[in-house]
Amino acid sequence: MQVSKPRTQSVGFRAWMLDGLVDKTGAHVGPHAKAVEKTHAWWRVMCLTGVDYFSTLGYQPAIAALAAGLLSPIATIVLVALTLLGALPVYRRVASESFMGSGSIHMLEKLLPWWSGKLFVLVLLGFAATDFMITITLSAADASAHFLENPFVPSWLDSQMIVTLVLISLLGAVFLRGFKEAIGIAVVLVAVYLTLNLVVVAVSIAEVLEHQALITDWWAALTAQHGDPLMMIGIALLVFPKLALGLSGFETGVAVMPQVTGAEGDTEENPVGRIRDTKRLLTTSALIMSGFLITSSIVTTLLIPQKDFQAGGPANGRALAYLAHEYLGNGFGTVYDVSTICILWFAGASAMAGLLNLVPRYLPRYGMAPQWARAVRPLVFVFIAIAFLITIVFDANVDAQGGAYATGVLVLITSASVAVALSARRKRQQWRTAGFGLISLIFVYTTIANVIERPDGVRIAALFILGIVGISLISRVSRSFQLRATSVVLDANALDYVLEDAEEYDAVRLISHEPGLDTDAEYRDKSRDERRYGHIPPGSSVIFLEVYPSDSSDFEEDLLVRGVAAHGYRVLKVTSGNVPNTIASVLLEIRDQTGIIPEIYFEWTEGNPISNMFKFLITGAGEIAPVTREVLRASEPNPKRRPSIHVS
């Protein structure tokens, strides 16, 4: 009994950890569910993306004031212009062309074939991981700053690091339990938060109008510091990259498209209503945020002394909260703090949902992640551990993480801009190509300027990229002998061929044939040689099996086996990016369909074994016979049920 008990606990813990590999309940976020069981109106889904997008009001005005000083309102207007005229049109097009929740990364994946596309996606995933991970840590750090600055918090609780780590731990606990009520919670949080912000901004505007000398004093100081208006606009353009945090949330907006209800006539291939409503979601959220960004930057610049925005100042990272306490009292200010803490914390939940969608959507399909990467809970532990590390490295400082966050946001928006520009060019839409090309150049400049100004974002992204690429390649090699077919279908002719041999000869014998010159002489010579050197029993019927190469960088595939008559010979033809794994999958399917253990005959491949090994890993070919045998051995533990391999 003492021996079996730990084993039972171990099995139970493992089952709990891997629960969600194929999640049918919707209890966990991610692409694991067979289908989205319940969809929602677009405005409700907007609130889910809004916990990320709208929550930036918690720190964006303070960051703008710190970066641009008295120019903060003008720099914010530049940000809003680029939001409405740049990012919004880009992502409205992304919604039209990538409506399955894969975002702009999927558009670029389709444009770049073979390994170049996969490696490019891995790099983009590194930047996406930077964006989402820093969203978790930065939002938690800012939430803790709002918590600790509240006058009712006891003095002994003064460690921002501890509070931040506790908030991140609570976020992990939510996802370990499940997250199916996210949208309902998000609607309440966003409604309350935007209402409170509206009150704070309205009261602050009234305060400015009552003391109009604030405006004239600000303008006098601004002109004395920067000269004429053209100079101000030029400087605002230069500092704009520092304000890029205000662009976050667009990628999340297209990632949650499957949650939008759409219209009754929507189909999986053409969800017109869902696309229309997602565009409404993106436009509405951009307009709401733009209004708040402009008004909040004006009132915070006019009403808060510049010294209070500096590190350690009472308005650092919490400008609107400062105004709430200053003009509406500590009672209202505390309510505002609680609302801000909740939405900032839940912004991390939105980012975690994005991570749990992206990683399982791409890496396992590429063969570049362990099987457990399809489950929610192991990934949650990994992401929370990384968030802990980032928080400790940055000392839970909001300003210090701003560069890394902006880098991730800008790279994703830039890649989306390039994707839609290339899409418009491919469709020969000249004016749209020119427009999206100009937007792409602006975002490229913004990204480069941000990287030069704050290179820490690239360093963090590089660590994520190296980690993802390294783990991906190791996983790809370690899984190289797995069956890769997600399904195998024999068409009517192919099924007739194998059933005919199984019934008449009580055997199914195949000859592996490399596609090439499909002539009568080619098939005749191949049949003669295999019968002679492979010792195929005289009078036995044979079927040729041909694998036509496709993209070898693909890992998971649906295989269609076609039966074709060629020059009097029966041929099974299948297209795949990997030859030996595909042959093994077809053999096992034939066994299951006929009840007969099939046999296949190969000839030895010429070439160096080591070069053939690398050829197999990269091109999916190489030494076919022994690799096919190894795939079968790994997938079928019972030798008596394992298809036979003959090599001569």
Disulfide bonds with the S-S distance in Angstrom:
none
